């Protein structure tokens, strides 16, 4: 089955981008020039540009034109190592380790602590009822100046009430140690990983263009008897590689050494 005309135009433009004819940051020919070059209608050319935009190859800037996107540099998020105990992955909500290839220090900003009602998915993860109160701790994380990660941790109110979990600011010993001190040491966790399109908050934080998905890791942590925390890590889909390391790997080949 022959490809539609707009797809054929998009294919040719994509090839030129791949071959370096149009380099990162360079402006594509104007809409009238593309109409003339491909002997196509305005709508057909716009559909071709929209397809490239949805694929994350170009971005249109109002009044300036369409430009080739700068290539993104993927970073590695190390979700777990088998030979590391679950409670030792990170002192702050078991945040996955960022690979050294990132080359930039990680910083946390905009820590927000709020109380809310458990949604259906949060309630299912924490084994509470939908609408039950929870404490939510949110933060934005950067690698250098690059928006890297959105984190939201949900704690059942019966565990968090009256503790540092519901207070603004960082927790000195980290939430894992604090929960252990409260009698709920973390024994294990389960990760559920999915991709979806971003919501408004994520779209703005990551500076996304149309067509770029986010990857969401939902980590539910357990004591010996119950779920004690749900943490959602939201990454820009084209800037992350998620890694698990199983058994023993020579040190120089470990993900966070690359």
Secondary structure, DSSP 8 states (H G I E B T S, - for coil): ----HHHHHHHHHHHHHHTTSS-TT-B---HHHHHHHHT--HHHHHHHHHHHHHTTSEEEETTTEEEE------EEEEEEETTS-GGGS-TTTT--EE-GGG-S-EEEEEEEEEEEE--HHHHHHHTS-TT-EEEEEEEEEEETTEEEEEEEEEEEHHHHTTSGGGSSS--TT-HHHHHHHTT----EEEEEEEEEE--HHHHHHHT--TT-EEEEEEEEEE-SSSEEEEEEEEEEGGGEEEEEE-S---GGGSGGG-
